[in-house]
């Protein structure tokens, strides 16, 4: 039976692997800081190092719920509280820089889901972990965005602004739907590239392009606009249709650094993809 420590270790591993994948268009990797001036590879290392205990806590909270047979949705408030503390740890480690907020949410939720499955004596599979995550956070979109239109614009988060202006629910909607981009797109792509004999770095770099072709990246929208986000999706889709390699990804990295485009939401889903791959 998978332990909470094992699940937490894999979540931390996913964070470290995601930032290490090179090249990644506009994102921090081993070559450069992407379209960012306030963070680099070592900022991500410090941030990840601060979060190992948090992911074990996520998994343990889920495991305890599974052992007791508590409905998954009822443990979500406690899972969120662990996430709030994890964010505090991240900001202390990075001196206020947001390196991993999106990954804390998704990897924390999925770690709790995997822990719940293990605690209830069920096999921990990628599909069941995603399905349980959706069950755990049922109603999150409606509850988190309730009343946002009445808020002062000065206190709106980036995600709230994107929701108000475009109706895009971002990572909350992806989670509540059971991570369809990962389930239907990136996890099959990663498995396919690995089966072709690609090393993990190259397989993940290629998989990122598949995510970028399908994910409505709220990080791009908040930095630029919805048209730029759609352009990124279209470009990635054309790369997949015509065939591409690491050289093409490196060229796109140069372009996105110049244009200050950072598909951070896609990077978060890449970490999720790796986590679920190694979890299974």
VEXZA-591191 format. One record per residue: chain; residue number from 0; y negated, z negated, x of N, C-alpha, C in turn; residue in one letter. Coordinates in Angstrom, 1 decimal, padded with zeros to 4 digits. Each point is the difference from the previous one (the first is absolute). Example, Ala and Ser with C-alpha at 12.3 -4.5 7.8 and 13.67 -1.06 7.14 Angstrom:
2
 chaine num nnorth    nup  neast canorth   caup caeast cnorth    cup  ceast residu
      A   0  005.7 -007.8  013.2  -001.2  000.0 -000.9 -001.2  000.0  000.9      A
      A   1 -001.1  000.7 -000.4  -001.1  000.0  000.9 -001.1 -000.8 -000.8      S
// end
This chain:
280
 chaine num nnorth    nup  neast canorth   caup caeast cnorth    cup  ceast residu
      A   0  001.2  000.0  000.8  -001.2  000.0 -000.8 -001.3  000.0  000.9      X
      A   1 -000.9  000.9 -000.3  -001.2  000.1  000.8 -000.9 -001.3 -000.2      X
      A   2 -000.5 -000.5  001.1  -000.8 -001.3 -000.1 -001.5  000.4 -000.1      X
      A   3 -000.7 -001.0 -000.3  -001.5  000.1 -000.1 -000.6  000.4  001.4      X
      A   4  000.6 -000.6  001.0  -000.5  000.2  001.4  000.2  001.5  000.3      X
      A   5  001.2  000.5 -000.3   000.3  001.4  000.3 -000.9  001.0 -000.8      X
      A   6 -000.3 -000.3 -001.2  -000.9  000.8 -000.8 -001.4  000.0  000.6      X
      A   7 -000.5 -001.3  000.3  -001.3 -000.1  000.5 -000.1  000.7  001.4      X
      A   8  001.0  000.0  000.8   000.0  000.7  001.3 -000.2  001.5 -000.2      X
      A   9  000.7  000.5 -001.0   000.0  001.5 -000.3 -001.4  000.4 -000.5      X
      A  10 -000.6 -000.9 -000.8  -001.4  000.3 -000.4 -001.0  000.0  001.1      X
      A  11  000.1 -000.9  000.9  -000.8 -000.1  001.2  000.3  001.3  000.9      X
      A  12  001.2  000.3  000.1   000.4  001.2  000.8 -000.6  001.2 -000.6      X
      A  13  000.0  000.1 -001.3  -000.6  001.2 -000.7 -001.5  000.1  000.4      X
      A  14 -000.7 -001.1  000.0  -001.4  000.1  000.4 -000.2  000.5  001.4      X
      A  15  000.8 -000.6  000.9  -000.1  000.4  001.4  000.4  001.5  000.2      X
      A  16  001.0  000.4 -000.6   000.4  001.4  000.1 -001.0  001.0 -000.6      X
      A  17 -000.6 -000.4 -001.1  -001.0  000.9 -000.7 -001.1  000.3  000.9      X
      A  18 -000.6 -001.0  000.7  -001.2  000.2  000.8  000.4  000.7  001.3      X
      A  19  001.3 -000.1  000.4   000.5  000.6  001.2  000.3  001.5 -000.1      X
      A  20  000.2  000.4 -001.2   000.3  001.5 -000.3 -001.1  000.8  000.5      X
      A  21  000.3  001.0  000.8  -001.0  000.9  000.6  000.5  001.4  000.1      X
      A  22 -000.9  001.0 -000.4  -001.4 -000.1 -000.5  000.0 -000.3 -001.5      X
      A  23 -001.1 -000.5 -000.5  -000.3 -000.2 -001.4 -001.4  000.4 -000.3      X
      A  24 -000.2  001.0 -000.9  -001.4  000.5 -000.2 -001.0 -001.0 -000.5      X
      A  25 -001.0 -000.3  000.8  -001.1 -000.9 -000.4  000.4 -001.5  000.1      X
      A  26  001.2 -000.3  000.3   000.4 -001.4  000.0  000.2 -000.6  001.4      X
      A  27 -000.1 -001.3  000.2   000.3 -000.6  001.3  001.4  000.2  000.4      X
      A  28  000.2  000.5  001.2   001.3  000.1  000.6  000.0 -000.3  001.5      X
      A  29  001.0  000.4  000.7   000.0 -000.3  001.5 -000.9  000.9  000.8      X
      A  30 -000.5  001.1 -000.6  -000.9  000.9  000.7 -001.4 -000.3 -000.2      X
      A  31 -000.4 -000.5 -001.2  -001.4 -000.2 -000.2 -000.2 -000.9 -001.2      X
      A  32 -001.3 -000.3 -000.4  -000.3 -000.9 -001.1 -000.3  000.8 -001.3      X
      A  33  000.4  001.3  000.0  -000.2  000.8 -001.2 -001.5  000.0 -000.4      X
      A  34 -000.2  000.0 -001.3  -001.4  000.1 -000.6 -000.5 -001.5 -000.2      X
      A  35  000.1 -000.8  001.1  -000.4 -001.4 -000.1 -000.7 -000.4  001.3      X
      A  36 -001.1 -000.7 -000.1  -000.7 -000.6  001.2  000.2 -001.5  000.1      X
      A  37  000.5 -000.6 -001.1   000.1 -001.5  000.1  001.4 -000.5  000.2      X
      A  38  000.9  000.9  000.3   001.4 -000.5  000.3  000.7  001.0  000.9      X
      A  39  001.0 -000.5  000.7   000.9  000.8  000.8  001.4 -000.5 -000.1      X
      A  40  000.9  000.6  000.8   001.4 -000.3  000.0  000.2 -001.5  000.2      X
      A  41 -000.8 -000.6  000.9   000.2 -001.5  000.3 -000.5 -000.8 -001.1      X
      A  42 -001.0  000.4 -000.8  -000.4 -000.7 -001.2  001.2 -000.2 -000.9      X
      A  43  000.7  001.1 -000.2   001.2  000.1 -000.9  001.1 -000.9  000.5      X
      A  44  000.2 -000.1  001.3   001.0 -000.9  000.6 -000.3 -001.4 -000.3      X
      A  45 -001.3 -000.4  000.2  -000.4 -001.4 -000.2  000.1 -000.3 -001.5      X
      A  46 -000.3  000.9 -000.9   000.1 -000.2 -001.4  001.4 -000.2 -000.4      X
      A  47  000.9  000.9  000.4   001.4 -000.1 -000.3  000.6 -001.3  000.5      X
      A  48 -000.3 -000.4  001.2   000.6 -001.2  000.6 -000.4 -001.2 -000.9      X
      A  49 -001.1  000.0 -000.7  -000.4 -001.1 -000.8  000.7 -000.1 -001.3      X
      A  50  000.8  001.0 -000.4   000.5  000.1 -001.3  001.5 -000.2 -000.1      X
      A  51  000.7 -000.2  001.1   001.5 -000.1 -000.1  000.4 -001.1 -000.9      X
      A  52 -000.6 -001.2  000.1   000.4 -001.1 -000.9 -000.2  000.3 -001.4      X
      A  53 -001.1  000.7 -000.3  -000.3  000.4 -001.4  001.1  000.8 -000.7      X
      A  54  000.5  000.9  000.8   001.0  000.9 -000.6  001.3 -000.8 -000.3      X
      A  55  000.3 -000.9  000.9   001.2 -000.9 -000.3 -000.3 -000.8 -001.3      X
      A  56 -001.2 -000.5 -000.1  -000.4 -000.7 -001.2  000.1  000.8 -001.3      X
      A  57 -000.4  001.3  000.1   000.1  000.9 -001.2  001.5  000.1 -000.4      X
      A  58  000.9  000.2  001.0   001.4  000.2 -000.2  000.6 -001.3 -000.6      X
      A  59 -000.4 -001.1  000.6   000.6 -001.3 -000.5 -000.5 -000.3 -001.4      X
      A  60 -001.2  000.3 -000.4  -000.4 -000.2 -001.3  000.8  000.8 -001.0      X
      A  61  000.3  001.3  000.4   000.8  000.8 -000.8  001.4 -000.5 -000.1      X
      A  62  000.6 -000.4  001.2   001.3 -000.5  000.0  000.2 -001.2 -000.9      X
      A  63 -000.9 -001.0  000.0   000.0 -001.2 -000.8  000.0  000.4 -001.5      X
      A  64 -000.8  001.0 -000.3   000.0  000.5 -001.4  001.3  000.6 -000.4      X
      A  65  000.6  000.7  000.9   001.3  000.7 -000.3  001.1 -001.0 -000.2      X
      A  66  000.0 -001.1  000.9   001.0 -001.0 -000.1 -000.1 -000.7 -001.4      X
      A  67 -001.2 -000.3 -000.4  -000.2 -000.8 -001.3  000.0  000.9 -001.2      X
      A  68  000.1  001.3  000.2   000.0  000.9 -001.1 -001.3  000.1 -000.8      X
      A  69 -001.1 -000.3  000.7  -001.4  000.1 -000.6 -000.3  001.5 -000.2      X
      A  70 -000.6  000.4 -001.2  -000.4  001.4 -000.2 -001.0  000.4  001.1      X
      A  71  000.3  001.2  000.6  -000.9  000.4  001.2 -001.5 -000.1 -000.3      X
      A  72 -000.4  000.4 -001.2  -001.5  000.0 -000.2 -000.5 -001.4  000.1      X
      A  73  000.8 -001.0 -000.2  -000.5 -001.4  000.0 -000.2 -000.5  001.4      X
      A  74  000.5  000.6  001.0  -000.2 -000.5  001.4 -001.1  000.8  000.6      X
      A  75 -000.6  001.1 -000.7  -001.0  000.8  000.6 -001.3 -000.8  000.4      X
      A  76 -000.4 -000.9 -000.9  -001.2 -000.8  000.4  000.1 -000.7  001.4      X
      A  77  001.2 -000.6  000.2   000.3 -000.7  001.3  000.0  001.0  001.1      X
      A  78  000.6  001.2 -000.2   000.0  001.0  001.0 -001.4  000.4  000.4      X
      A  79 -000.9  000.2 -001.0  -001.4  000.4  000.2 -000.7 -001.1  000.8      X
      A  80  000.3 -001.3 -000.2  -000.6 -001.0  000.7  000.4  000.0  001.5      X
      A  81  001.2  000.3  000.3   000.5  000.2  001.3 -000.8  001.2  000.7      X
      A  82 -000.3  001.0 -000.8  -000.7  001.2  000.5 -001.5 -000.4  000.3      X
      A  83 -000.6 -000.8 -000.8  -001.3 -000.5  000.3 -000.1 -000.7  001.3      X
      A  84  001.0 -000.9  000.2   000.0 -000.7  001.3  000.3  000.9  001.2      X
      A  85  000.8  001.0 -000.3   000.3  001.0  001.1 -001.3  000.8  000.4      X
      A  86 -000.8  000.3 -001.0  -001.2  000.7  000.3 -000.9 -000.9  000.8      X
      A  87 -000.1 -001.2 -000.3  -000.8 -001.0  000.8  000.5  000.0  001.4      X
      A  88  001.3  000.0  000.2   000.5  000.0  001.4 -000.4  001.3  000.7      X
      A  89  000.1  001.1 -000.7  -000.4  001.3  000.6 -001.4  000.0  000.4      X
      A  90 -000.9 -000.4 -000.9  -001.4  000.0  000.4 -000.4 -001.0  001.1      X
      A  91  000.7 -001.1  000.1  -000.2 -000.9  001.1  000.4  000.7  001.3      X
      A  92  001.2  000.7  000.0   000.5  000.6  001.2 -000.9  001.2  000.4      X
      A  93 -000.6  000.7 -000.9  -000.8  001.2  000.3 -001.5 -000.2  000.0      X
      A  94 -000.4 -001.3 -000.2  -001.4 -000.3 -000.1 -000.7  000.8 -001.1      X
      A  95  000.7  000.0 -001.2  -000.6  000.6 -001.2  000.3  001.5 -000.2      X
      A  96  000.8  000.6  000.8   000.3  001.4 -000.2  001.2  000.2 -000.9      X
      A  97 -000.1  000.9 -001.0   001.2  000.2 -000.9  000.9  001.1  000.6      X
      A  98  001.1 -000.5  000.6   001.0  000.9  000.6  001.1  000.2 -000.9      X
      A  99  000.4 -001.0 -000.8   001.3  000.0 -000.6  000.0 -000.4 -001.5      X
      A 100 -001.1  000.0 -000.7  -000.1 -000.6 -001.3  001.0  000.8 -000.9      X
      A 101  000.0  001.3  000.0   000.9  000.8 -000.8  001.5 -000.3  000.3      X
      A 102  000.3 -000.1  001.3   001.4 -000.3  000.4  000.4 -001.4 -000.4      X
      A 103 -000.9 -000.9  000.1   000.3 -001.4 -000.5  000.5  000.0 -001.4      X
      A 104 -000.8  000.7 -000.9   000.3  000.1 -001.4  001.4  000.6 -000.2      X
      A 105  000.2  001.2  000.5   001.3  000.7 -000.3  001.2 -000.6  000.7      X
      A 106 -000.1 -000.2  001.3   001.1 -000.6  000.8  000.3 -001.4 -000.5      X
      A 107 -001.1 -000.7 -000.4   000.3 -001.4 -000.6  000.7  000.1 -001.3      X
      A 108 -000.4  000.9 -000.9   000.6  000.1 -001.3  001.5  000.5  000.2      X
      A 109  000.2  000.9  000.9   001.4  000.6  000.2  000.8 -001.0  000.7      X
      A 110 -000.5 -000.8  000.9   000.7 -001.1  000.7  000.5 -001.0 -001.1      X
      A 111 -000.9 -000.4 -000.9   000.3 -000.9 -001.0  001.1  000.6 -000.9      X
      A 112 -000.1  001.3 -000.3   001.1  000.6 -000.8  001.3  000.0  000.7      X
      A 113  000.0  000.4  001.3   001.3  000.0  000.7  000.5 -001.5  000.1      X
      A 114 -000.8 -001.0  000.2   000.4 -001.3  000.0  000.6 -000.4 -001.4      X
      A 115 -000.6  000.4 -001.1   000.5 -000.3 -001.3  001.4  000.6 -000.2      X
      A 116  000.2  001.3  000.4   001.3  000.6 -000.1  001.1 -000.8  000.8      X
      A 117 -000.4 -000.4  001.2   001.0 -000.7  000.9  000.3 -001.4 -000.6      X
      A 118 -001.1 -000.6 -000.6   000.2 -001.3 -000.6  000.9  000.0 -001.2      X
      A 119  000.0  001.1 -000.7   000.7  000.1 -001.3  001.4  000.6  000.3      X
      A 120  000.3  000.2  001.3   001.4  000.5  000.4  000.2  001.5 -000.2      X
      A 121 -001.1  000.7 -000.1   000.1  001.5 -000.2 -000.2  000.7  001.3      X
      A 122  000.5  001.2  000.1  -000.2  000.8  001.2 -001.4  000.4  000.2      X
      A 123 -000.5 -000.1  001.2  -001.5  000.4  000.2  000.0  001.4  000.3      X
      A 124 -000.4  000.9 -000.9  -000.1  001.4  000.2 -001.5  000.4 -000.2      X
      A 125 -000.4  001.1  000.6  -001.4  000.5 -000.1 -000.4  000.2 -001.5      X
      A 126  000.9  000.6 -000.8  -000.3  000.3 -001.3 -000.2 -001.2 -000.9      X
      A 127  000.9 -001.0  000.2   000.0 -001.2 -000.8 -001.2 -000.9  000.4      X
      A 128 -000.4  000.1  001.3  -001.2 -000.8  000.5 -001.2  000.6 -000.6      X
      A 129 -000.1  001.3 -000.1  -001.2  000.6 -000.6 -000.1 -000.3 -001.5      X
      A 130  001.2  000.1 -000.7   000.0 -000.2 -001.4 -000.4 -001.5 -000.3      X
      A 131  000.5 -000.9  000.8  -000.3 -001.4 -000.2 -001.4 -000.3  000.2      X
      A 132 -000.6  000.7  001.0  -001.4 -000.2  000.3 -000.9  000.4 -001.2      X
      A 133  000.4  001.1 -000.6  -000.7  000.5 -001.2  000.1 -001.1 -001.1      X
      A 134  001.2 -000.5 -000.2   000.2 -001.1 -001.0 -000.9 -001.2  000.3      X
      A 135  000.0 -000.3  001.3  -000.7 -001.2  000.4 -001.5  000.1 -000.2      X
      A 136 -000.6  001.1  000.2  -001.4  000.2 -000.2 -000.4  000.7 -001.3      X
      A 137  000.8 -000.1 -001.0  -000.2  000.6 -001.3 -001.4 -000.4 -000.5      X
      A 138 -000.8  000.9 -000.4  -001.3 -000.3 -000.6 -001.1 -000.2  001.0      X
      A 139  000.2  000.2  001.3  -001.0 -000.2  001.0 -001.2  000.9 -000.1      X
      A 140  000.2  001.2 -000.4  -001.1  001.0 -000.2 -000.9 -000.5 -001.1      X
      A 141  000.5 -000.3 -001.1  -000.8 -000.5 -001.2 -000.7 -001.3  000.3      X
      A 142  000.7 -000.9  000.6  -000.6 -001.3  000.3 -001.0  000.0  001.1      X
      A 143  000.2  000.8  001.1  -000.9  000.0  001.1 -001.3  000.8 -000.3      X
      A 144  000.2  001.0 -000.9  -001.2  000.8 -000.3 -000.7 -000.3 -001.3      X
      A 145  000.5 -001.1 -000.6  -000.6 -000.4 -001.3 -001.4 -000.5  000.3      X
      A 146 -001.0  000.5 -000.7  -001.4 -000.5  000.2 -000.7  000.5  001.2      X
      A 147  000.6  000.9  000.8  -000.7  000.4  001.2 -001.3  000.8 -000.3      X
      A 148  000.0  000.7 -001.1  -001.2  000.8 -000.4 -001.2 -000.9 -000.3      X
      A 149  000.2 -001.3 -000.3  -001.1 -000.9 -000.3 -000.4 -000.7  001.3      X
      A 150  000.7  000.1  001.1  -000.4 -000.6  001.3 -001.2  000.6  000.6      X
      A 151 -000.7 -000.8  000.7  -001.2  000.5  000.8  000.5  000.9  001.1      X
      A 152 -000.6  001.2  000.1   000.4  001.0  001.1  000.1 -000.7  001.4      X
      A 153 -000.8 -001.0  000.2  -000.1 -000.6  001.3  001.3 -000.7  000.4      X
      A 154  000.8 -000.4 -001.0   001.2 -000.8  000.3  001.2  000.7 -000.2      X
      A 155 -000.1  001.3 -000.4   001.2  000.8 -000.2  000.8  000.3  001.3      X
      A 156  001.3 -000.1  000.0   000.8  000.4  001.1  000.1  001.6  000.1      X
      A 157  000.4  000.5  001.1   000.2  001.4  000.1  000.9  000.6 -001.0      X
      A 158  001.1 -000.8 -000.2   001.0  000.5 -001.0 -000.5  000.0 -001.4      X
      A 159 -000.9 -001.0 -000.4  -000.6 -000.1 -001.3 -001.0  001.1 -000.2      X
      A 160 -000.7  000.4  001.0  -001.0  001.1 -000.1  000.8  001.3 -000.2      X
      A 161  001.1  000.2  000.7   000.7  001.3 -000.1  000.6  000.0 -001.5      X
      A 162  000.5 -001.1 -000.5   000.5 -000.1 -001.3 -001.0  000.4 -001.1      X
      A 163 -001.2 -000.6  000.2  -001.1  000.2 -001.0 -000.4  001.5  000.0      X
      A 164 -000.2  000.5  001.2  -000.5  001.4  000.1  001.0  001.1 -000.2      X
      A 165  001.3 -000.3  000.3   001.0  001.1 -000.1  001.2 -000.4 -000.8      X
      A 166  000.2 -001.3 -000.4   001.2 -000.4 -000.7  001.2  000.0  000.8      X
      A 167 -000.1  000.0  001.4   001.1 -000.1  000.9  000.4 -001.4  000.2      X
      A 168  001.2 -000.4 -000.2   000.4 -001.4  000.1  000.5 -000.4  001.4      X
      A 169  000.1  001.0  000.9   000.4 -000.4  001.4  001.3 -000.6  000.2      X
      A 170  000.1 -001.0  000.9   001.2 -000.6  000.4  000.6 -000.9 -001.1      X
      A 171 -000.9 -000.5 -000.9   000.5 -000.8 -001.1  000.8  000.9 -001.0      X
      A 172 -000.5  001.2 -000.2   000.7  000.9 -000.9  001.3  000.5  000.6      X
      A 173  000.0  000.2  001.3   001.2  000.4  000.7  001.0 -001.1  000.0      X
      A 174 -000.4 -001.2  000.2   001.0 -001.1 -000.1  000.5 -000.2 -001.4      X
      A 175 -000.8  000.0 -001.0   000.4 -000.2 -001.3  001.0  001.1 -000.5      X
      A 176 -000.2  001.1  000.5   000.9  001.2 -000.3  001.3  000.0  000.8      X
      A 177  000.1 -001.0  000.9   001.2  000.0  000.8  000.0  000.9  001.3      X
      A 178 -001.2  000.2  000.5  -000.2  000.8  001.2  000.6  001.4 -000.1      X
      A 179 -000.4  000.8 -001.0   000.5  001.3 -000.1 -000.2  000.9  001.2      X
      A 180 -001.2 -000.1  000.7  -000.2  000.8  001.1  001.0 -000.2  001.1      X
      A 181  000.4 -001.3  000.2   001.0 -000.4  001.0  001.4  000.4 -000.5      X
      A 182  000.3 -000.3 -001.2   001.3  000.2 -000.6  000.3  001.5  000.0      X
      A 183 -000.9  000.8 -000.5   000.3  001.4 -000.2 -000.4  001.0  001.1      X
      A 184 -000.9 -000.5  000.9  -000.6  000.9  001.0  000.3 -000.5  001.4      X
      A 185 -000.5 -001.1  000.4   000.0 -000.4  001.4  001.3 -000.5  000.5      X
      A 186  000.7 -000.8 -000.8   001.3 -000.5  000.4  001.0  001.2  000.2      X
      A 187  000.1  000.9 -001.0   000.9  001.2  000.2 -000.4  000.8  001.2      X
      A 188 -001.3  000.1  000.3  -000.5  000.8  001.1  000.4 -000.7  001.3      X
      A 189 -000.2 -001.3  000.1   000.4 -000.7  001.2  001.5  000.1  000.3      X
      A 190  000.8 -000.2 -001.1   001.5  000.1  000.2  000.4  001.4  000.5      X
      A 191 -000.7  001.0 -000.6   000.3  001.4  000.4 -000.4  000.3  001.5      X
      A 192 -001.1 -000.5  000.4  -000.4  000.2  001.4  000.9 -000.7  001.0      X
      A 193  000.4 -001.2 -000.4   000.9 -000.8  000.9  001.4  000.8  000.0      X
      A 194  000.4  000.5 -001.1   001.3  000.7  000.0  000.0  001.3  000.8      X
      A 195 -001.2  000.5  000.2  -000.2  001.2  000.8  000.0 -000.3  001.5      X
      A 196  000.0 -001.3  000.4   000.0 -000.4  001.4 -001.3 -000.4  000.6      X
      A 197 -001.1  000.0 -000.8  -001.3 -000.4  000.5  000.0 -001.5  000.3      X
      A 198 -000.7 -000.3  001.1  -000.2 -001.5  000.3 -000.8 -000.6 -001.0      X
      A 199  000.0 -001.3 -000.1  -000.7 -000.7 -001.1 -001.5  000.3  000.1      X
      A 200 -000.7  000.0  001.1  -001.4  000.3  000.1 -000.3  001.4 -000.6      X
      A 201  000.7  001.0  000.4  -000.3  001.3 -000.5  000.4  000.2 -001.5      X
      A 202  001.1 -000.7 -000.4   000.4  000.1 -001.4 -001.1 -000.7 -000.9      X
      A 203 -000.6 -001.1  000.4  -001.0 -000.7 -000.7 -001.3  000.8  000.0      X
      A 204 -000.4  000.6  001.1  -001.2  000.8  000.1  000.1  001.1 -001.0      X
      A 205  001.1  000.7 -000.1   000.2  001.1 -000.9  000.0 -000.5 -001.5      X
      A 206  000.7 -001.2 -000.2   000.0 -000.6 -001.3 -001.4 -000.3 -000.5      X
      A 207 -000.9 -000.4  000.9  -001.3 -000.4 -000.4 -000.7  001.2 -000.7      X
      A 208  000.2  001.2  000.5  -000.6  001.2 -000.7  000.5  000.2 -001.4      X
      A 209  001.3 -000.3 -000.2   000.5  000.0 -001.4 -000.7 -001.0 -000.9      X
      A 210 -000.3 -001.2  000.5  -000.7 -001.0 -000.8 -001.4  000.5 -000.3      X
      A 211 -000.7  000.5  001.1  -001.4  000.5 -000.2 -000.1  001.1 -001.0      X
      A 212  001.1  000.8 -000.2   000.0  001.1 -001.0  000.1 -000.5 -001.4      X
      A 213  000.4 -001.2 -000.2   000.3 -000.5 -001.3 -000.8 -001.3 -000.4      X
      A 214 -000.5 -000.7  000.9  -000.7 -001.3 -000.3 -001.5  000.2 -000.2      X
      A 215 -000.5 -000.5 -001.1  -001.4  000.0 -000.3 -000.6 -001.2  000.8      X
      A 216 -000.5  000.4  001.2  -000.3 -001.1  001.0 -001.4 -000.5 -000.3      X
      A 217  000.0 -001.3 -000.5  -001.3 -000.6 -000.3 -000.8 -000.3  001.2      X
      A 218  000.6 -000.1  001.2  -000.8 -000.3  001.2 -000.9  001.3  000.3      X
      A 219  000.6  001.1 -000.2  -000.8  001.3  000.2 -001.1  000.1 -001.1      X
      A 220  000.3 -000.3 -001.2  -000.9  000.1 -001.1 -001.2 -001.0  000.2      X
      A 221  000.3 -001.2  000.4  -001.1 -001.0  000.2 -000.9  000.3  001.2      X
      A 222  000.6  000.7  001.0  -000.8  000.4  001.2 -000.7  001.3 -000.3      X
      A 223  000.6  000.9 -000.8  -000.6  001.3 -000.2 -000.2  000.2 -001.5      X
      A 224  000.9  000.8 -000.6   000.0  000.2 -001.4  001.4  000.6 -000.4      X
      A 225  000.2  000.2 -001.3   001.2  000.4 -000.5  000.4  001.4  000.4      X
      A 226 -001.1  000.8  000.2   000.2  001.4  000.5  000.6  000.0  001.4      X
      A 227 -000.4 -000.9  000.8   000.5  000.0  001.4  001.5 -000.5 -000.1      X
      A 228  000.3 -000.9 -000.8   001.4 -000.5 -000.2  000.9  001.1 -000.5      X
      A 229 -000.5  000.8 -000.9   000.8  001.1 -000.5  000.2  001.1  001.1      X
      A 230 -001.1  000.2  000.8   000.2  000.9  001.1  001.0 -000.4  001.0      X
      A 231  000.1 -001.3  000.3   001.0 -000.5  000.9  001.4  000.2 -000.6      X
      A 232  000.2 -000.2 -001.3   001.3  000.2 -000.7  000.3  001.5  000.1      X
      A 233 -000.9  000.9 -000.2   000.2  001.4  000.0  000.4  000.5  001.4      X
      A 234 -000.7 -000.5  001.0   000.3  000.3  001.4  001.4 -000.4  000.4      X
      A 235  000.4 -001.2 -000.4   001.3 -000.5  000.4  001.1  000.8 -000.8      X
      A 236 -000.3  000.3 -001.2   000.9  000.8 -000.8  000.3  001.4  000.6      X
      A 237 -001.1  000.6  000.5   000.1  001.3  000.7  000.8 -000.1  001.3      X
      A 238 -000.2 -001.0  000.7   000.7 -000.3  001.3  001.5  000.0 -000.3      X
      A 239  000.4 -000.8 -001.1   001.4 -000.1 -000.3  000.6  001.4 -000.4      X
      A 240 -000.8  000.7 -000.8   000.5  001.3 -000.6  000.2  001.0  001.1      X
      A 241 -000.9  000.0  001.0   000.1  001.0  001.1  000.8 -000.4  001.2      X
      A 242  000.4 -001.3  000.1   000.7 -000.5  001.1 -001.0 -000.5  001.0      X
      A 243  000.3 -001.2  000.6  -001.0 -000.6  000.9  000.8 -000.9  001.0      X
      A 244 -000.8 -000.4  001.1   000.6 -000.8  001.0 -001.0 -001.0  000.5      X
      A 245  000.3 -000.8  001.0  -000.8 -001.0  000.6 -001.3  000.6  000.5      X
      A 246  000.0  001.2  000.5  -001.2  000.6  000.5 -001.0  000.2 -001.1      X
      A 247  000.5  000.4 -001.2  -000.9  000.2 -001.1 -000.6 -001.3 -000.5      X
      A 248  000.8 -001.1  000.1  -000.5 -001.3 -000.4 -001.1 -000.5  001.0      X
      A 249  000.3  000.3  001.3  -001.0 -000.4  001.0 -001.4  000.8 -000.2      X
      A 250  000.1  001.2 -000.4  -001.2  000.8 -000.2 -000.7 -000.6 -001.2      X
      A 251  000.7 -000.3 -001.1  -000.6 -000.6 -001.2 -000.6 -001.4  000.3      X
      A 252  000.6 -000.7  001.0  -000.6 -001.3  000.4 -001.3  000.2  000.6      X
      A 253 -000.2  001.0  000.9  -001.3  000.3  000.6 -001.0  000.4 -001.1      X
      A 254  000.4  000.8 -001.0  -001.0  000.4 -001.0 -000.4 -001.2 -000.9      X
      A 255  001.0 -000.9 -000.3  -000.4 -001.1 -000.9 -000.8 -001.1  000.8      X
      A 256  000.2 -000.1  001.3  -000.8 -000.9  000.7 -001.4  000.5  000.0      X
      A 257 -000.2  001.3  000.2  -001.3  000.6  000.0 -000.7 -000.2 -001.3      X
      A 258  000.8  000.1 -001.1  -000.6  000.0 -001.4  000.0 -001.4 -000.5      X
      A 259  000.6 -001.0  000.7   000.0 -001.4 -000.4  000.9 -000.2 -001.2      X
      A 260  001.1  000.7 -000.1   000.9 -000.1 -001.1  001.2 -000.9  000.4      X
      A 261  000.2 -001.0 -000.8   001.1 -001.0  000.4  000.9 -000.2 -001.2      X
      A 262  001.2  000.6 -000.1   000.9 -000.1 -001.1  000.8 -001.4  000.1      X
      A 263 -000.7 -001.1 -000.1   000.6 -001.3  000.2  001.0 -000.4 -001.0      X
      A 264 -000.2  000.5 -001.3   000.9 -000.3 -001.0  001.4  000.6  000.3      X
      A 265 -000.1  001.2  000.5   001.3  000.7  000.4  000.7 -000.7  001.2      X
      A 266 -000.8 -000.5  000.9   000.6 -000.8  001.1  000.7 -001.2 -000.5      X
      A 267 -000.6 -000.7 -001.0   000.7 -001.1 -000.6  001.3  000.4 -000.7      X
      A 268  000.1  001.1 -000.6   001.2  000.4 -000.7  001.0  000.5  001.1      X
      A 269 -000.5  000.4  001.2   001.0  000.3  001.1  000.7 -001.3  000.4      X
      A 270 -000.8 -001.1  000.1   000.7 -001.3  000.4  001.0 -000.4 -001.1      X
      A 271 -000.4  000.2 -001.2   001.0 -000.3 -001.1  001.2  000.8  000.1      X
      A 272 -000.1  001.3  000.3   001.1  000.9  000.1  000.9 -000.4  001.1      X
      A 273 -000.5 -000.4  001.2   000.8 -000.5  001.1  000.7 -001.3 -000.4      X
      A 274 -000.7 -000.9 -000.6   000.6 -001.3 -000.4  001.2  000.2 -000.9      X
      A 275 -000.1  000.9 -001.0   001.1  000.2 -000.9  001.1  000.7  000.6      X
      A 276 -000.3  000.9  001.0   001.0  000.7  000.7  000.9 -000.9  000.8      X
      A 277 -000.7 -000.9  000.8   000.8 -000.9  000.8  000.6 -001.2 -000.8      X
      A 278 -000.6 -000.3 -001.1   000.5 -001.1 -000.8  001.4  000.4 -000.5      X
      A 279  000.2  001.3 -000.3   001.2  000.5 -000.6  001.0  000.3  001.1      X
// end
